[in-house]
Amino acid sequence: METVLHFAETLTFKGKNPVVKLIEKVYHTGVKLIQKAMAELEKQINRLPHLPKWFVEIPYQTT
């Protein structure tokens, strides 16, 4: 796991390295959001035209 995390940290995009964190909590499948919650999430992503719905761009935000 350490090797994979280190590898992910060394990737770059436009000269920037990603923030990499290990999340150990369980991801539950089948969880559905209400329309209002999904609408808020949709504001944060850009759907890529001419590609299936799961192809999205999540803009980089500085902290």
All heavy atoms as a GROMACS GRO file, in nm:
protein
  520
    1MET      N    1   0.082  -0.117   0.000
    1MET     CA    2   0.000   0.000   0.000
    1MET      C    3   0.088   0.126   0.000
    1MET      O    4   0.055   0.221  -0.069
    1MET     CB    5  -0.093  -0.002   0.120
    1MET     CG    6  -0.189   0.110   0.114
    1MET     SD    7  -0.351   0.090   0.185
    1MET     CE    8  -0.377  -0.078   0.209
    2GLU      N    9   0.195   0.124   0.076
    2GLU     CA   10   0.284   0.240   0.079
    2GLU      C   11   0.339   0.272  -0.059
    2GLU      O   12   0.349   0.389  -0.097
    2GLU     CB   13   0.401   0.216   0.176
    2GLU     CG   14   0.366   0.234   0.320
    2GLU     CD   15   0.488   0.216   0.408
    2GLU    OE1   16   0.597   0.263   0.369
    2GLU    OE2   17   0.473   0.155   0.515
    3THR      N   18   0.375   0.168  -0.134
    3THR     CA   19   0.430   0.188  -0.268
    3THR      C   20   0.328   0.254  -0.360
    3THR      O   21   0.361   0.347  -0.433
    3THR     CB   22   0.475   0.053  -0.326
    3THR    OG1   23   0.570  -0.006  -0.237
    3THR    CG2   24   0.536   0.070  -0.463
    4VAL      N   25   0.205   0.208  -0.354
    4VAL     CA   26   0.100   0.264  -0.439
    4VAL      C   27   0.073   0.410  -0.402
    4VAL      O   28   0.061   0.496  -0.489
    4VAL     CB   29  -0.030   0.180  -0.429
    4VAL    CG1   30  -0.144   0.247  -0.502
    4VAL    CG2   31  -0.006   0.041  -0.483
    5LEU      N   32   0.066   0.439  -0.273
    5LEU     CA   33   0.042   0.577  -0.230
    5LEU      C   34   0.157   0.668  -0.273
    5LEU      O   35   0.135   0.778  -0.322
    5LEU     CB   36   0.025   0.583  -0.078
    5LEU     CG   37  -0.104   0.522  -0.024
    5LEU    CD1   38  -0.101   0.518   0.128
    5LEU    CD2   39  -0.225   0.598  -0.073
    6HIS      N   40   0.279   0.620  -0.257
    6HIS     CA   41   0.395   0.700  -0.299
    6HIS      C   42   0.392   0.724  -0.450
    6HIS      O   43   0.419   0.835  -0.496
    6HIS     CB   44   0.526   0.634  -0.257
    6HIS     CG   45   0.646   0.712  -0.301
    6HIS    ND1   46   0.679   0.833  -0.247
    6HIS    CD2   47   0.738   0.687  -0.396
    6HIS    CE1   48   0.787   0.880  -0.307
    6HIS    NE2   49   0.824   0.792  -0.399
    7PHE      N   50   0.360   0.620  -0.525
    7PHE     CA   51   0.352   0.635  -0.671
    7PHE      C   52   0.248   0.741  -0.707
    7PHE      O   53   0.272   0.828  -0.791
    7PHE     CB   54   0.317   0.502  -0.737
    7PHE     CG   55   0.295   0.513  -0.885
    7PHE    CD1   56   0.402   0.533  -0.971
    7PHE    CD2   57   0.168   0.507  -0.938
    7PHE    CE1   58   0.383   0.544  -1.108
    7PHE    CE2   59   0.146   0.519  -1.075
    7PHE     CZ   60   0.254   0.538  -1.159
    8ALA      N   61   0.131   0.735  -0.645
    8ALA     CA   62   0.025   0.832  -0.674
    8ALA      C   63   0.069   0.974  -0.640
    8ALA      O   64   0.036   1.069  -0.711
    8ALA     CB   65  -0.102   0.796  -0.597
    9GLU      N   66   0.145   0.990  -0.534
    9GLU     CA   67   0.194   1.122  -0.495
    9GLU      C   68   0.292   1.181  -0.596
    9GLU      O   69   0.306   1.302  -0.608
    9GLU     CB   70   0.262   1.115  -0.359
    9GLU     CG   71   0.167   1.092  -0.244
    9GLU     CD   72   0.238   1.066  -0.113
    9GLU    OE1   73   0.356   1.025  -0.114
    9GLU    OE2   74   0.174   1.084  -0.008
   10THR      N   75   0.361   1.096  -0.669
   10THR     CA   76   0.462   1.144  -0.764
   10THR      C   77   0.405   1.179  -0.901
   10THR      O   78   0.476   1.235  -0.984
   10THR     CB   79   0.575   1.040  -0.782
   10THR    OG1   80   0.520   0.921  -0.838
   10THR    CG2   81   0.643   1.010  -0.651
   11LEU      N   82   0.279   1.145  -0.927
   11LEU     CA   83   0.217   1.181  -1.054
   11LEU      C   84   0.206   1.333  -1.065
   11LEU      O   85   0.196   1.402  -0.964
   11LEU     CB   86   0.078   1.118  -1.065
   11LEU     CG   87   0.073   0.966  -1.061
   11LEU    CD1   88  -0.071   0.919  -1.052
   11LEU    CD2   89   0.141   0.906  -1.181
   12THR      N   90   0.208   1.384  -1.185
   12THR     CA   91   0.192   1.528  -1.203
   12THR      C   92   0.093   1.555  -1.316
   12THR      O   93   0.077   1.475  -1.408
   12THR     CB   94   0.325   1.598  -1.238
   12THR    OG1   95   0.377   1.540  -1.357
   12THR    CG2   96   0.425   1.588  -1.126
   13PHE      N   97   0.027   1.670  -1.306
   13PHE     CA   98  -0.062   1.717  -1.411
   13PHE      C   99  -0.041   1.867  -1.419
   13PHE      O  100  -0.061   1.938  -1.320
   13PHE     CB  101  -0.208   1.684  -1.380
   13PHE     CG  102  -0.304   1.735  -1.484
   13PHE    CD1  103  -0.311   1.674  -1.608
   13PHE    CD2  104  -0.382   1.845  -1.460
   13PHE    CE1  105  -0.397   1.720  -1.705
   13PHE    CE2  106  -0.469   1.894  -1.557
   13PHE     CZ  107  -0.476   1.831  -1.680
   14LYS      N  108   0.005   1.912  -1.534
   14LYS     CA  109   0.037   2.054  -1.553
   14LYS      C  110   0.132   2.105  -1.445
   14LYS      O  111   0.117   2.213  -1.390
   14LYS     CB  112  -0.091   2.138  -1.557
   14LYS     CG  113  -0.179   2.109  -1.676
   14LYS     CD  114  -0.298   2.201  -1.682
   14LYS     CE  115  -0.383   2.169  -1.803
   14LYS     NZ  116  -0.499   2.257  -1.814
   15GLY      N  117   0.229   2.020  -1.411
   15GLY     CA  118   0.332   2.058  -1.314
   15GLY      C  119   0.288   2.053  -1.168
   15GLY      O  120   0.363   2.092  -1.080
   16LYS      N  121   0.170   2.002  -1.142
   16LYS     CA  122   0.119   1.996  -1.004
   16LYS      C  123   0.108   1.850  -0.960
   16LYS      O  124   0.072   1.763  -1.038
   16LYS     CB  125  -0.021   2.060  -0.995
   16LYS     CG  126  -0.028   2.200  -1.047
   16LYS     CD  127  -0.022   2.296  -0.936
   16LYS     CE  128  -0.042   2.436  -0.994
   16LYS     NZ  129   0.011   2.537  -0.916
   17ASN      N  130   0.139   1.826  -0.834
   17ASN     CA  131   0.123   1.693  -0.776
   17ASN      C  132  -0.011   1.684  -0.703
   17ASN      O  133  -0.056   1.781  -0.645
   17ASN     CB  134   0.235   1.665  -0.675
   17ASN     CG  135   0.370   1.656  -0.742
   17ASN    OD1  136   0.435   1.757  -0.761
   17ASN    ND2  137   0.410   1.538  -0.778
   18PRO      N  138  -0.072   1.566  -0.705
   18PRO     CA  139  -0.201   1.551  -0.637
   18PRO      C  140  -0.183   1.541  -0.486
   18PRO      O  141  -0.076   1.508  -0.436
   18PRO     CB  142  -0.254   1.419  -0.692
   18PRO     CG  143  -0.132   1.340  -0.722
   18PRO     CD  144  -0.031   1.442  -0.770
   19VAL      N  145  -0.290   1.568  -0.415
   19VAL     CA  146  -0.295   1.540  -0.271
   19VAL      C  147  -0.348   1.398  -0.260
   19VAL      O  148  -0.454   1.367  -0.312
   19VAL     CB  149  -0.388   1.639  -0.198
   19VAL    CG1  150  -0.402   1.601  -0.053
   19VAL    CG2  151  -0.338   1.781  -0.214
   20VAL      N  152  -0.273   1.312  -0.196
   20VAL     CA  153  -0.308   1.171  -0.188
   20VAL      C  154  -0.332   1.135  -0.042
   20VAL      O  155  -0.250   1.162   0.044
   20VAL     CB  156  -0.196   1.082  -0.247
   20VAL    CG1  157  -0.230   0.936  -0.234
   20VAL    CG2  158  -0.170   1.120  -0.391
   21LYS      N  159  -0.450   1.076  -0.016
   21LYS     CA  160  -0.483   1.031   0.120
   21LYS      C  161  -0.540   0.891   0.113
   21LYS      O  162  -0.615   0.860   0.020
   21LYS     CB  163  -0.587   1.123   0.183
   21LYS     CG  164  -0.541   1.262   0.211
   21LYS     CD  165  -0.645   1.335   0.293
   21LYS     CE  166  -0.721   1.429   0.203
   21LYS     NZ  167  -0.821   1.508   0.273
   22LEU      N  168  -0.508   0.811   0.210
   22LEU     CA  169  -0.567   0.678   0.221
   22LEU      C  170  -0.694   0.690   0.303
   22LEU      O  171  -0.693   0.740   0.416
   22LEU     CB  172  -0.470   0.581   0.290
   22LEU     CG  173  -0.524   0.442   0.316
   22LEU    CD1  174  -0.558   0.371   0.186
   22LEU    CD2  175  -0.424   0.361   0.397
   23ILE      N  176  -0.804   0.647   0.246
   23ILE     CA  177  -0.932   0.649   0.316
   23ILE      C  178  -0.963   0.505   0.355
   23ILE      O  179  -0.975   0.418   0.269
   23ILE     CB  180  -1.042   0.707   0.227
   23ILE    CG1  181  -1.005   0.851   0.190
   23ILE    CG2  182  -1.177   0.699   0.296
   23ILE    CD1  183  -1.096   0.914   0.088
   24GLU      N  184  -0.977   0.482   0.483
   24GLU     CA  185  -0.996   0.345   0.531
   24GLU      C  186  -1.140   0.311   0.565
   24GLU      O  187  -1.170   0.198   0.600
   24GLU     CB  188  -0.907   0.321   0.653
   24GLU     CG  189  -0.760   0.330   0.617
   24GLU     CD  190  -0.670   0.285   0.729
   24GLU    OE1  191  -0.708   0.191   0.801
   24GLU    OE2  192  -0.562   0.343   0.744
   25LYS      N  193  -1.232   0.408   0.554
   25LYS     CA  194  -1.370   0.374   0.586
   25LYS      C  195  -1.434   0.297   0.471
   25LYS      O  196  -1.390   0.305   0.356
   25LYS     CB  197  -1.450   0.499   0.622
   25LYS     CG  198  -1.486   0.590   0.509
   25LYS     CD  199  -1.566   0.707   0.563
   25LYS     CE  200  -1.635   0.780   0.450
   25LYS     NZ  201  -1.720   0.886   0.498
   26VAL      N  202  -1.537   0.224   0.502
   26VAL     CA  203  -1.605   0.138   0.405
   26VAL      C  204  -1.694   0.222   0.315
   26VAL      O  205  -1.766   0.310   0.361
   26VAL     CB  206  -1.688   0.031   0.478
   26VAL    CG1  207  -1.768  -0.053   0.380
   26VAL    CG2  208  -1.598  -0.056   0.564
   27TYR      N  209  -1.686   0.194   0.186
   27TYR     CA  210  -1.773   0.260   0.089
   27TYR      C  211  -1.892   0.169   0.066
   27TYR      O  212  -1.878   0.053   0.025
   27TYR     CB  213  -1.698   0.283  -0.042
   27TYR     CG  214  -1.786   0.337  -0.152
   27TYR    CD1  215  -1.819   0.471  -0.156
   27TYR    CD2  216  -1.838   0.254  -0.250
   27TYR    CE1  217  -1.901   0.522  -0.256
   27TYR    CE2  218  -1.919   0.302  -0.350
   27TYR     CZ  219  -1.949   0.437  -0.352
   27TYR     OH  220  -2.031   0.485  -0.451
   28HIS      N  221  -2.011   0.218   0.095
   28HIS     CA  222  -2.132   0.138   0.078
   28HIS      C  223  -2.190   0.160  -0.061
   28HIS      O  224  -2.214   0.273  -0.101
   28HIS     CB  225  -2.236   0.176   0.184
   28HIS     CG  226  -2.189   0.150   0.323
   28HIS    ND1  227  -2.188   0.024   0.379
   28HIS    CD2  228  -2.136   0.232   0.418
   28HIS    CE1  229  -2.140   0.030   0.500
   28HIS    NE2  230  -2.107   0.155   0.526
   29THR      N  231  -2.214   0.051  -0.133
   29THR     CA  232  -2.274   0.062  -0.265
   29THR      C  233  -2.426   0.074  -0.252
   29THR      O  234  -2.483   0.036  -0.149
   29THR     CB  235  -2.239  -0.060  -0.352
   29THR    OG1  236  -2.286  -0.178  -0.287
   29THR    CG2  237  -2.090  -0.070  -0.375
   30GLY      N  238  -2.488   0.126  -0.352
   30GLY     CA  239  -2.633   0.136  -0.353
   30GLY      C  240  -2.687   0.256  -0.278
   30GLY      O  241  -2.807   0.271  -0.264
   31VAL      N  242  -2.599   0.344  -0.230
   31VAL     CA  243  -2.644   0.464  -0.158
   31VAL      C  244  -2.694   0.564  -0.261
   31VAL      O  245  -2.629   0.590  -0.362
   31VAL     CB  246  -2.529   0.525  -0.076
   31VAL    CG1  247  -2.571   0.655  -0.011
   31VAL    CG2  248  -2.480   0.426   0.028
   32LYS      N  249  -2.810   0.620  -0.237
   32LYS     CA  250  -2.868   0.716  -0.331
   32LYS      C  251  -2.882   0.852  -0.264
   32LYS      O  252  -2.910   0.860  -0.145
   32LYS     CB  253  -3.004   0.667  -0.379
   32LYS     CG  254  -2.991   0.538  -0.456
   32LYS     CD  255  -3.118   0.502  -0.525
   32LYS     CE  256  -3.098   0.367  -0.590
   32LYS     NZ  257  -3.131   0.358  -0.723
   33LEU      N  258  -2.860   0.956  -0.342
   33LEU     CA  259  -2.874   1.093  -0.292
   33LEU      C  260  -3.010   1.149  -0.331
   33LEU      O  261  -3.064   1.113  -0.436
   33LEU     CB  262  -2.766   1.183  -0.352
   33LEU     CG  263  -2.622   1.150  -0.317
   33LEU    CD1  264  -2.528   1.243  -0.393
   33LEU    CD2  265  -2.599   1.163  -0.168
   34ILE      N  266  -3.060   1.238  -0.248
   34ILE     CA  267  -3.182   1.307  -0.288
   34ILE      C  268  -3.144   1.406  -0.398
   34ILE      O  269  -3.028   1.441  -0.414
   34ILE     CB  270  -3.250   1.377  -0.168
   34ILE    CG1  271  -3.158   1.484  -0.108
   34ILE    CG2  272  -3.293   1.276  -0.063
   34ILE    CD1  273  -3.225   1.569  -0.002
   35GLN      N  274  -3.242   1.451  -0.475
   35GLN     CA  275  -3.214   1.538  -0.590
   35GLN      C  276  -3.141   1.665  -0.550
   35GLN      O  277  -3.052   1.711  -0.622
   35GLN     CB  278  -3.344   1.574  -0.662
   35GLN     CG  279  -3.397   1.459  -0.745
   35GLN     CD  280  -3.521   1.498  -0.824
   35GLN    OE1  281  -3.592   1.591  -0.787
   35GLN    NE2  282  -3.547   1.426  -0.931
   36LYS      N  283  -3.175   1.723  -0.436
   36LYS     CA  284  -3.110   1.847  -0.392
   36LYS      C  285  -2.961   1.824  -0.366
   36LYS      O  286  -2.877   1.903  -0.405
   36LYS     CB  287  -3.180   1.899  -0.267
   36LYS     CG  288  -3.130   2.032  -0.221
   36LYS     CD  289  -3.210   2.084  -0.102
   36LYS     CE  290  -3.158   2.218  -0.057
   36LYS     NZ  291  -3.233   2.268   0.059
   37ALA      N  292  -2.927   1.712  -0.302
   37ALA     CA  293  -2.787   1.680  -0.273
   37ALA      C  294  -2.710   1.654  -0.403
   37ALA      O  295  -2.596   1.700  -0.418
   37ALA     CB  296  -2.778   1.560  -0.180
   38MET      N  297  -2.772   1.583  -0.495
   38MET     CA  298  -2.706   1.555  -0.623
   38MET      C  299  -2.686   1.682  -0.703
   38MET      O  300  -2.582   1.701  -0.767
   38MET     CB  301  -2.787   1.453  -0.704
   38MET     CG  302  -2.714   1.401  -0.825
   38MET     SD  303  -2.562   1.318  -0.777
   38MET     CE  304  -2.482   1.305  -0.935
   39ALA      N  305  -2.781   1.774  -0.697
   39ALA     CA  306  -2.768   1.902  -0.768
   39ALA      C  307  -2.648   1.980  -0.716
   39ALA      O  308  -2.576   2.043  -0.794
   39ALA     CB  309  -2.896   1.984  -0.754
   40GLU      N  310  -2.624   1.974  -0.585
   40GLU     CA  311  -2.507   2.043  -0.527
   40GLU      C  312  -2.377   1.980  -0.576
   40GLU      O  313  -2.282   2.051  -0.608
   40GLU     CB  314  -2.514   2.040  -0.374
   40GLU     CG  315  -2.616   2.134  -0.316
   40GLU     CD  316  -2.590   2.280  -0.351
   40GLU    OE1  317  -2.474   2.327  -0.338
   40GLU    OE2  318  -2.685   2.349  -0.392
   41LEU      N  319  -2.373   1.849  -0.584
   41LEU     CA  320  -2.253   1.782  -0.635
   41LEU      C  321  -2.230   1.812  -0.782
   41LEU      O  322  -2.117   1.828  -0.827
   41LEU     CB  323  -2.263   1.631  -0.613
   41LEU     CG  324  -2.248   1.583  -0.470
   41LEU    CD1  325  -2.270   1.433  -0.462
   41LEU    CD2  326  -2.113   1.620  -0.414
   42GLU      N  327  -2.336   1.818  -0.859
   42GLU     CA  328  -2.325   1.846  -1.003
   42GLU      C  329  -2.262   1.983  -1.028
   42GLU      O  330  -2.198   2.003  -1.131
   42GLU     CB  331  -2.462   1.837  -1.071
   42GLU     CG  332  -2.516   1.697  -1.084
   42GLU     CD  333  -2.447   1.616  -1.193
   42GLU    OE1  334  -2.378   1.674  -1.279
   42GLU    OE2  335  -2.464   1.493  -1.191
   43LYS      N  336  -2.278   2.076  -0.936
   43LYS     CA  337  -2.217   2.209  -0.952
   43LYS      C  338  -2.064   2.202  -0.946
   43LYS      O  339  -1.996   2.290  -0.996
   43LYS     CB  340  -2.265   2.303  -0.841
   43LYS     CG  341  -2.410   2.342  -0.851
   43LYS     CD  342  -2.447   2.432  -0.735
   43LYS     CE  343  -2.595   2.463  -0.731
   43LYS     NZ  344  -2.631   2.544  -0.613
   44GLN      N  345  -2.011   2.097  -0.884
   44GLN     CA  346  -1.867   2.085  -0.863
   44GLN      C  347  -1.795   2.009  -0.974
   44GLN      O  348  -1.673   2.005  -0.976
   44GLN     CB  349  -1.840   2.015  -0.730
   44GLN     CG  350  -1.896   2.088  -0.612
   44GLN     CD  351  -1.879   2.009  -0.484
   44GLN    OE1  352  -1.782   1.936  -0.468
   44GLN    NE2  353  -1.974   2.023  -0.394
   45ILE      N  354  -1.869   1.946  -1.064
   45ILE     CA  355  -1.805   1.867  -1.169
   45ILE      C  356  -1.846   1.918  -1.307
   45ILE      O  357  -1.948   1.983  -1.322
   45ILE     CB  358  -1.841   1.717  -1.157
   45ILE    CG1  359  -1.991   1.695  -1.169
   45ILE    CG2  360  -1.786   1.658  -1.029
   45ILE    CD1  361  -2.032   1.550  -1.170
   46ASN      N  362  -1.763   1.888  -1.404
   46ASN     CA  363  -1.792   1.921  -1.544
   46ASN      C  364  -1.805   1.789  -1.619
   46ASN      O  365  -1.712   1.710  -1.622
   46ASN     CB  366  -1.678   2.003  -1.605
   46ASN     CG  367  -1.660   2.134  -1.536
   46ASN    OD1  368  -1.755   2.198  -1.496
   46ASN    ND2  369  -1.534   2.174  -1.518
   47ARG      N  370  -1.920   1.766  -1.677
   47ARG     CA  371  -1.940   1.646  -1.758
   47ARG      C  372  -1.869   1.666  -1.892
   47ARG      O  373  -1.874   1.774  -1.951
   47ARG     CB  374  -2.088   1.622  -1.781
   47ARG     CG  375  -2.161   1.602  -1.650
   47ARG     CD  376  -2.221   1.465  -1.644
   47ARG     NE  377  -2.282   1.446  -1.512
   47ARG     CZ  378  -2.251   1.345  -1.434
   47ARG    NH1  379  -2.163   1.256  -1.472
   47ARG    NH2  380  -2.308   1.331  -1.317
   48LEU      N  381  -1.799   1.566  -1.938
   48LEU     CA  382  -1.725   1.577  -2.063
   48LEU      C  383  -1.817   1.536  -2.179
   48LEU      O  384  -1.874   1.427  -2.179
   48LEU     CB  385  -1.600   1.490  -2.059
   48LEU     CG  386  -1.503   1.527  -1.945
   48LEU    CD1  387  -1.385   1.430  -1.942
   48LEU    CD2  388  -1.454   1.669  -1.959
   49PRO      N  389  -1.834   1.625  -2.277
   49PRO     CA  390  -1.928   1.597  -2.386
   49PRO      C  391  -1.886   1.476  -2.469
   49PRO      O  392  -1.768   1.445  -2.480
   49PRO     CB  393  -1.924   1.725  -2.469
   49PRO     CG  394  -1.797   1.791  -2.435
   49PRO     CD  395  -1.763   1.750  -2.294
   50HIS      N  396  -1.983   1.409  -2.522
   50HIS     CA  397  -1.963   1.295  -2.612
   50HIS      C  398  -1.901   1.173  -2.544
   50HIS      O  399  -1.850   1.085  -2.612
   50HIS     CB  400  -1.881   1.335  -2.735
   50HIS     CG  401  -1.929   1.459  -2.802
   50HIS    ND1  402  -2.054   1.469  -2.859
   50HIS    CD2  403  -1.872   1.581  -2.817
   50HIS    CE1  404  -2.069   1.591  -2.909
   50HIS    NE2  405  -1.961   1.660  -2.884
   51LEU      N  406  -1.901   1.172  -2.411
   51LEU     CA  407  -1.849   1.057  -2.338
   51LEU      C  408  -1.956   1.009  -2.241
   51LEU      O  409  -2.043   1.085  -2.202
   51LEU     CB  410  -1.721   1.094  -2.263
   51LEU     CG  411  -1.600   1.127  -2.349
   51LEU    CD1  412  -1.485   1.177  -2.263
   51LEU    CD2  413  -1.555   1.006  -2.430
   52PRO      N  414  -1.948   0.884  -2.199
   52PRO     CA  415  -2.048   0.834  -2.104
   52PRO      C  416  -2.055   0.919  -1.977
   52PRO      O  417  -1.960   0.990  -1.943
   52PRO     CB  418  -1.999   0.693  -2.073
   52PRO     CG  419  -1.919   0.654  -2.194
   52PRO     CD  420  -1.854   0.781  -2.240
   53LYS      N  421  -2.164   0.907  -1.904
   53LYS     CA  422  -2.193   0.995  -1.791
   53LYS      C  423  -2.089   0.993  -1.681
   53LYS      O  424  -2.077   1.088  -1.604
   53LYS     CB  425  -2.330   0.962  -1.732
   53LYS     CG  426  -2.338   0.826  -1.666
   53LYS     CD  427  -2.475   0.802  -1.609
   53LYS     CE  428  -2.483   0.666  -1.542
   53LYS     NZ  429  -2.613   0.641  -1.488
   54TRP      N  430  -2.011   0.887  -1.667
   54TRP     CA  431  -1.914   0.880  -1.559
   54TRP      C  432  -1.781   0.948  -1.594
   54TRP      O  433  -1.693   0.956  -1.511
   54TRP     CB  434  -1.890   0.736  -1.513
   54TRP     CG  435  -1.850   0.645  -1.625
   54TRP    CD1  436  -1.724   0.624  -1.673
   54TRP    CD2  437  -1.936   0.564  -1.703
   54TRP    NE1  438  -1.725   0.536  -1.777
   54TRP    CE2  439  -1.856   0.496  -1.798
   54TRP    CE3  440  -2.073   0.541  -1.704
   54TRP    CZ2  441  -1.908   0.408  -1.891
   54TRP    CZ3  442  -2.124   0.452  -1.797
   54TRP    CH2  443  -2.042   0.387  -1.889
   55PHE      N  444  -1.766   1.000  -1.715
   55PHE     CA  445  -1.646   1.075  -1.752
   55PHE      C  446  -1.666   1.220  -1.711
   55PHE      O  447  -1.742   1.293  -1.774
   55PHE     CB  448  -1.619   1.066  -1.903
   55PHE     CG  449  -1.559   0.936  -1.945
   55PHE    CD1  450  -1.640   0.824  -1.966
   55PHE    CD2  451  -1.423   0.922  -1.960
   55PHE    CE1  452  -1.586   0.704  -2.003
   55PHE    CE2  453  -1.368   0.801  -1.998
   55PHE     CZ  454  -1.450   0.692  -2.020
   56VAL      N  455  -1.600   1.260  -1.606
   56VAL     CA  456  -1.616   1.396  -1.554
   56VAL      C  457  -1.480   1.457  -1.524
   56VAL      O  458  -1.381   1.387  -1.509
   56VAL     CB  459  -1.702   1.400  -1.425
   56VAL    CG1  460  -1.841   1.347  -1.451
   56VAL    CG2  461  -1.636   1.323  -1.313
   57GLU      N  462  -1.479   1.588  -1.521
   57GLU     CA  463  -1.361   1.661  -1.480
   57GLU      C  464  -1.394   1.728  -1.348
   57GLU      O  465  -1.496   1.795  -1.335
   57GLU     CB  466  -1.325   1.767  -1.585
   57GLU     CG  467  -1.211   1.854  -1.543
   57GLU     CD  468  -1.186   1.964  -1.644
   57GLU    OE1  469  -1.283   2.024  -1.695
   57GLU    OE2  470  -1.070   1.991  -1.671
   58ILE      N  471  -1.311   1.705  -1.248
   58ILE     CA  472  -1.329   1.769  -1.119
   58ILE      C  473  -1.222   1.877  -1.110
   58ILE      O  474  -1.102   1.846  -1.103
   58ILE     CB  475  -1.316   1.668  -1.004
   58ILE    CG1  476  -1.418   1.555  -1.022
   58ILE    CG2  477  -1.333   1.739  -0.869
   58ILE    CD1  478  -1.402   1.440  -0.928
   59PRO      N  479  -1.260   2.003  -1.114
   59PRO     CA  480  -1.162   2.112  -1.118
   59PRO      C  481  -1.070   2.114  -0.995
   59PRO      O  482  -1.113   2.079  -0.885
   59PRO     CB  483  -1.247   2.240  -1.122
   59PRO     CG  484  -1.384   2.195  -1.157
   59PRO     CD  485  -1.396   2.053  -1.115
   60TYR      N  486  -0.949   2.152  -1.017
   60TYR     CA  487  -0.850   2.165  -0.911
   60TYR      C  488  -0.881   2.289  -0.829
   60TYR      O  489  -0.907   2.396  -0.884
   60TYR     CB  490  -0.711   2.176  -0.973
   60TYR     CG  491  -0.603   2.212  -0.876
   60TYR    CD1  492  -0.553   2.117  -0.789
   60TYR    CD2  493  -0.551   2.339  -0.872
   60TYR    CE1  494  -0.452   2.149  -0.699
   60TYR    CE2  495  -0.451   2.373  -0.783
   60TYR     CZ  496  -0.402   2.277  -0.696
   60TYR     OH  497  -0.304   2.309  -0.608
   61GLN      N  498  -0.883   2.274  -0.698
   61GLN     CA  499  -0.908   2.388  -0.610
   61GLN      C  500  -0.794   2.399  -0.510
   61GLN      O  501  -0.755   2.298  -0.449
   61GLN     CB  502  -1.040   2.372  -0.535
   61GLN     CG  503  -1.159   2.369  -0.626
   61GLN     CD  504  -1.289   2.346  -0.549
   61GLN    OE1  505  -1.289   2.331  -0.431
   61GLN    NE2  506  -1.398   2.342  -0.621
   62THR      N  507  -0.740   2.518  -0.493
   62THR     CA  508  -0.634   2.536  -0.394
   62THR      C  509  -0.696   2.548  -0.256
   62THR      O  510  -0.809   2.592  -0.241
   62THR     CB  511  -0.550   2.660  -0.426
   62THR    OG1  512  -0.636   2.773  -0.425
   62THR    CG2  513  -0.482   2.648  -0.559
   63THR      N  514  -0.620   2.508  -0.156
   63THR     CA  515  -0.670   2.519  -0.020
   63THR      C  516  -0.588   2.616   0.062
   63THR      O  517  -0.484   2.657   0.027
   63THR     CB  518  -0.668   2.383   0.052
   63THR    OG1  519  -0.535   2.330   0.046
   63THR    CG2  520  -0.767   2.288  -0.012
   0.00000   0.00000   0.00000
